[in-house]
Amino acid sequence: MSRSIKNIFVIFMSLLVFIGCGYVNNASSNEIPPQITIIGDKLLVQVVGSNYEDLGSHAVDDVDGDISAKIETEGAVDTNKEGRYIITYSVSDTAGNKAVVKRIVEVIEPLSEDSWGSFRENGTIELQDEQNIKILSLDSNDSKESGFVYKEAIDSTNKYMRWVFKTKENFSLRMVVETNEGDRTLVYNQKDTGSGKSSYTSSYGTTHYIGHGLGSHFVDGEWHSSIRDIEHDLKRYESTLQLVRIKEIYFYGTAAKFATIKLYATQENVDKPVVVSSPGIALTLDDSHVENWNDFMPIFKQENVVATFFCHRWASTNNITEAESALLKTFEDNGHEVGYHTKDHLGTRDEKYDDFSTKEAKAQAYFDDQIFPGVKEMVNRGFNPQSFSYPYISGQPVHNILIRETLPHIREFFAHVMLMDDNVEGSKSLDEIKVLLDKLKEEKEIGVLLGHWIAQASQPSTISHQVPEEKLKAIIEYAKQIGLTFYTLEEAHKIYVNQ
C-alpha cells in the first residue's frame, strides 16, 4: 500500500493556526464545501437486460458533520437500452457551500467474436467472462504484437465512437479515416494533452496523424469510457476537414480489457477535446543546479517568466544544503515552482530494482526508496511539492499510479516535451524549438521545454547537459513575440486535468 504525504505540510500549517489563533466552530466561518464520496465505482458497466440498483453516496461537511440525508440524486438508468447514463449527486451545507459528483453507468450490448480481428495474422480472438460481462482481453509483453482490429468499422459512415475499457499500461487506439482532403489517422492515447498534427513518411508513403490525449487517469486499472465526435476531433487541428468514411479502427497495447467499442450515427454526452484559451510553455530545469539557476533569476524577473526547477538530492548522502534550500525558497517567492526529481537521480529501470519479481513490486520499491524519503525532507524544509519529473524520462504507468498520489503533476503526462540542451542525444536546435512553439500557438496547446545547467559564456562548465544562455534567451524572446504564456508545470497540468 503506497504512502501519500502530499498533505503533511497543509496539516502542519493548520495545526499552527489552531494553536495560535484558536478555533471557532460556527456556520459563518464555514467556507469549505462538503465532500461527497460515491459508494462503489465511479463508472459502472451493465449489460443490456441486467438489473441496476444505485448504491448512492455519502457526504460529510467539516462543520455540519454527516449530511448524507441532504444529498439530492438526479438521473436514471434504463438497462433495456444501451447508452451512457449519468447519475448526479449534489449536496449543500448550512452555509450554502455546494458539492457535486457524478457517476457514469455504461449500458452495453454483449460483445461478439465476429466483430473482431487480430492485429497480427496468426493472432486469435477470444472473449472472456468478467463479472457477468463479456470482455476482449489483451495480455502481452509487446504492444506491437498484441492488438485487434474492429471489423465493423470498415467503410462505416458513422460519426461517433463509444468505447469502454480498462488498462494499467500505455495504449493507442487508432482510426484511419478518409476525409475531403485525404486520409488521416486519429490517435487516442493516455497522455493528458493532445499531440496535434504530425506526419510520418516511410516506404509505404506518408501518414498524417491527429493525436488526442484521453488522460493519464485512463491507466489506473479501472473501467473508463469515452465517446468521441470523430469529425469534431478531426476539426480540432484541421478546421477544413470533413469526414467521408471510416476505413479501419485498431488498438494495440498490453494488458487491456474491452467491454465494448461501437460506432453510431448520433450520440449524446460526447467528450470534447481540451482547448486551451492561452497556449504556452512550461520551462523546466532539472538536476539541482541551484546556484547556477539563481544567477539567471534577474533574466526571468526582467522578462516576467516563470519556470519549474526539479531538484534531486533531498534526503540523500549529498543532501540539498540549507543555503540551496533558502535560494529555492526565493524562487518560489518570485512565482516559480520547485518540483521533485527523486532522491538519488535514479531512473525506474535502474539495476537496483532488478531483484523484485513483479512490476508492481519494483514500482513500490522505487517509491519507498526514491520518492517517499525525499518528498518528506522537502516538506520538513517548508516546501509542498506537487510536480515530479523522472530522471532519464523513465516513467512507466505502474510507477505513475503510485507517484501521482503524492505528486499529481508528472511532466511525462504532456505530449510535447522537448530538450533545450545542446550537443546531447535528443537535443533540439533553436529552429526546431521555434517550430514547436509555432505549433503550440496554432493548435492552442501547452508544451514543455526541458533543460539542465544554464551555460553562461562567463562561467564555462564541463557538465554534459547544458542549455546556452543565449539560446534560452532567444527561446523566451520568440515565445513572447508570438504571444505564448509561460506556466509552471503545476499550472499547465491543472489546465488540462480540470477540464
N, C-alpha and C positions, 0 to 999 in steps of 0.2 A: 504493500500500500504506500503510495507516494505521499510525501510530506510537503504540504503547501505552507509557505511562510510569508506570502506576499502581504498579509495584513498585520504582521508583527509591529511594524512602525506605527501604523494607524492606531492599533490598540494601545501602544506605549504612550502616544501623544494624548489619547483620550483619557488615560489614567491621570496624566499630569493635569489636564483640565478639571477632572473630577476632584483631585486633591486640592488644587489651588483655588478653584472658583466655587466649589460646591456643586450640587446638582438639584435642580428643581423639576419635579415631575408634574407638569401641567400641560394642558392642551395648547396653550398659547405659544409654548416653545417647541411644539411638535411640527417640524418641517420635513421630517423624513417619511417617505411613503411606506406603506406596508409591504411586506414580502409575501408573494403568493408562490406556493410550491405545488406543481401539478403532481397528483398521485398517479403513479405509473409512468409510462413512456410519453414523451412529448410528441412522438409520431407513432401511430399505431397502424398496422396493416391488417385489413379484414378482407376475406374472400366474399364475393357476392353470394348472398343467401345465408351468411353466418349471422349469429346473434351478437349485438354490440350493446354493452352496458357501460356507461361512462363512470369512471371511478372518482371524478370530481377533483377538488383541490383543497388546499389548506392555507390559511392566511394568518400571519402574525404581525402585529404592529409594536414598535418599540415603546409606545405609551399605552395604547389601548389593550395590548395583550392579544389573546386569541380572538380574532374577528372572523373566523371561518363562516359563522352563521350569516354574515353580511354579504357573502360572495354572491354575485349575480352571474348566471350562466346563460350564454346565448349560443344558438346553433343546434342543429340536429343532424343525425347520421341516418341515411337511408341505405341499408345494406343490400337492398334489392336492386340498386342502381350504382354502377361503378362511377368513380369520380373522387375528387378531393373535397373533403368536408372539414370545416374549421369550427372548433368549439372555443369560445372566448370566455374567459373568467375575469371578472373585474370586481374591485372592492375599494371602498374609501374609508379612511379613519375619521374620527370625530373632528379633526382639524381640516378635513376636506382633501387631504393628500390621497391621490388615486394611484392604483397599480393595476396593470392589465397584463395577462399572459394568454397564450393561445396554444391549443393542442390541434395537431393535424391528424385526421383519420383518412387513410387512403383505402378506399374500397376497390378491389381489383378483380378482374377475371382470372381464373386459373391459367397458368402458363401451359403452352402446348409445345412438345418437342419439334413438331413440324414447322414451327416458326423460326427455328434457329439453325445456323450452320456453323461449322468450326472455322476458326481463323486460319488454321493450317489444314492441309489436305488430309492428313492422317488423324486429325482430331475427332473426338466423339462428343456428342451432346447427351447429357443425362440429367434429368430433373431429380431433385431430392425433396423429401418432406421435412419441413421445419415448422413446428408449432401450427400444424394444420394448413401450412402454406406450401405450395409447390414453388421451389426456387431453382434457379440456374446457378450453379456454384463453380467458381474457378479456384483452383488450388495448384499453383505452380511457383517455382522459384525464378522463372524467367518470363517477364511480361511479354516479350516478343514472341514467345512460343505458346502463350496462353491467351485465349480470347474467343470471341464469337462474332458472327455476322447475323444481323436481324433481317431475315429474308423477306419479311412482309414490307420492308421499307423500299424494296427495289421498284423504281418507276412510280413511286407514290407521289400524288399531288397534294397531299395533306400538308398543313402549315403549322401544326402544333405537335410537340413531342412530350410525353409524360413518362417518367421512369422512377422506379423505387428500388433502391439498392443499399447495401452496406459493405464497408471495407475498412481495413486498418492500414492499407497500403496505397501508394500513389496509383493513379488511374488515368485513362484517357478514353473518352468516348468521342468518336469521330464520325462526322456525317458529310458525305460527298454529295453536293447538290449542283444542279445545273441552274444558272441564272441568266438573265438577259445579257450579261457581259462575260459569259464563260463559266467554267466550273470553279467552285470554291469548296474548301474543306473546313467545316466548322469543327473546332476542337473545344471540348469541355473537360476541365481537369480540376485538381484540388487546390489550385492557387486562390488566394484571396483577391487578386487583382487580375484584370484582363491582360492578355499579351498582344491584343490588337491584330493588325495586318502583318503578314510576313510571307515570304516566298522561298521555295527551295527548288533548286534545279539539279536534276540527275540525268542519267542516260535515258530515263523514261519520259523526260520532259520537265516542265516547271509546274509545281503545285503551289497554289495560292491558299494560304491558311488565314482563318479568322479565329482568334483564341478568346475564350471566355473562362474565367475562373469562377467555379461554383462556391468555393470557400474551403479553408483548411479544416473546418469542423466536419466535413464530409468523411474524413478518415479517422473517426473515433470509434468505429466498430458498431455503431448504432444505425438503425434504419433512417434513411433520408430520402426525400423525394424532390423532384424538380420538374416543373412544367415550363417549357420554353416555346416562345413565339419565334419560329425559325426565321421568318422574313425580318422580324424586328432585330434579331441577333445579327443578321447579315447587314442591315442598315446601320447598326451601331457604329460600324467602322467604315462602311462604304454606302453612303446615303442613296446612291442611284441604283443599287441592286434590287432586282425583283426575282423572287423565287419562281422557277419554272417547274422543277420536279426534284424529288429526292432520288439519288442514284444508288446510295448504299449507306448503311449505318453499321459500324463495327466498334467493338470495345476491346481494349486489352489492358491488362493489369494482373495483379496476383491477389489471391485470397479474397475475391469479391463475390457477393451473393446478390442476385437479382430476383426481385419478386414480380416485377413487370416492366415492360417497355412497350409503348404503344403510340401510334400516330392518330391524329384527329383532324377533322376539317375545322372544328371550332372548339374552344376550350375556355374555361373560366379560371380565375385565380392564378394567372400566369406570372411567373417570376421574371422580373425585368433586370437587364444588366445594370450594374452600378455605373452611374455617370457622375464624374467629379466636377463640381462647379468651378473650382480653381485648380487646374492642373499644376503639377510642380514636381519637385525632387526632395528627397531626404538625403542630405550629405552625411555620410558615416565614416568614422575613422577608428581603426582597430589597434589593439596591442599595447595600450598603457604608455604611450609616448607623451606623458602629461606635460612635462616641461617644454617639450618641443611644440605641442599644440598651444600651450599658453603664449608662446612667442607670436603666434598667429592671431591671437584674440583681438588685437586692435583692428585687423583687417575685417574680421567677422563683424565687429561692432560698427566700423565705418560703413560697411555695405549692408548693415541691418540683416544679417544672415544667421540662421540658427543651424546647428549640427548636432549629431548624436555621437558621443565618444564611448566606444565599447572597451572596457578595461578588464584584463585578467589580473592574476597575481593577488587576488583577495584571499586571505587565509592560507597563502602558500608560504613556502620557505623564504621566498623573496617578496615578502608582503608589500603592498602599497604603503608607502611611508605616510606619516602624519602630514608632512609638507605637501605631498602629492594629493592627499585627501583634501587638504584645505584648498588647493588650487581647483580641484574638481568641484568643490562647493561654490567657488566663484563662477565656474562655468554655468552651473545651474542658476545662480543668481542673475546671470545675463541671458536667461531664456533657453540655454542649451540643455540637452538631455545627457545623463550619464547612464549608459547601459551596461549589461553584464556580458562577459566574454569567457566564461569558465574560470576555474581556479588556477590550473597549470597549463592552459593553452593546449589541451589535448582534444583531438577530434574523436568522433564517436567510433571510428574504426581503428583506434589505437590498439596495439597488441596487448596492452594492459588488461583489456576486457575479453580476450580470446578464450579464457578458461571457462567462461559461462556458457552453458549448453544451449540456451534459447535466446532469441532476440529480445524477449521481454526481460529476461534476467540480465542481459548485457545493458539494456537501457536503464534498468533500476540501479545497477552498479554504477553506471555513468552519472546518473542523477545524484546518488548518495556521495560520490567521490568528487565530482566536478561542479555540481550545481548548488546543492544544499549548503555546504560549508562557506562558500564564497558569498552567496547571497546573504546568509546570516551575518557575515562580517560586514557587508555593506550596510545592512540595517543597523547593526551596532554602532556604525560610524555616522549614523544620521541620514543615510540615503534610503530611498524607496524605489529600487529598480523595477521597471516594468517591461523593458525591452531586452532582447537577447540576440546575439549572433554567434553562430558556430565557427570555431576555428576551421579553416580549410573548407568552408561551406559543406560540412559533412553531415548535415541534418538528415534524419530519417523519420518517417511517420511515427514509429513506435517510441522514439525519443520525444517527438513533439507533443504527444499525448501527455507525457509526464511533465515536461518542462512548462507547457503553457498554463498549467495550474498555478504556477508561481510567477512566471514571466510570460504574460499573454501575447506580447507583440514580438514575433520572431521574424528576423529580416528575410529569411528564405521563403516566407509566405508571399513575397512580392514576385510578380512575373518578370519585371525588368530590374535586374541588378547588374551593374556594370563597373568594372575595375578601373580606377583612375590612375593607379601606379604605372610607372614606365619600366620597360625592359624586364618584365616578368611574364610568366605564362598566363595568358588570358587578358593581358593588359590591353587597353584601348587607346587609340590616338585621340587627340583633341578633336579632329574632324569626325571621327566615329562617334564620339560622345555628343557632338553637336547634332548629328543625325538622330540620335536617341532623344535629345531634348526637343527637337522639332517634332518627332513622333508623339511624344508626350503632350505637347501643345495641341497638335492636330486632333489627337484621339481622346483628349481630356482624361488623361491618366496621371498617376503619380509613380515615379520610378525611384530607384535607389542608386546612388553612386558610392563606391567603396574605395577607401584609401587607407594608408597607414601613417608613416612618417612624412611630414611636410618638409621637402628638401629645399632649404634656403641657400642661395649662392654663397652667402657669407658664412654658412655653417655646413661644410661638406660632411657627409656621413657614409659609412660603409654598410649601413643597413640595406638589405636587398629590396624591400618593398617601400618605395618612395614615390610620392607624387610631387613633382616640381612645383614650387611656389607660384611661378608664372603661369603654369598650366591650370592650377586651382583658381587663380585669379581670373584667368580667361574663361573658365567654366562658369564661374559666378557672374561675370560680366555678361556673357552670352545668355545665360538663363534669365537674368533680369531684363535684358534687351528684348527678349521675346515674350516677356510677361509671365514667367513661371513663378510660383510661390515656393518658398523654402519652408520645409516642415521638419520637425523632429520625427524620428521613426514612430514613436508612440502616436503623435498627432496624425501622421499619414495613415497608419494602420487602422486607427479608430474610424476614420472617414469611411473605410470600406466595410468593416465588420458591423458598424452601427446602422448601415442602410438596409 
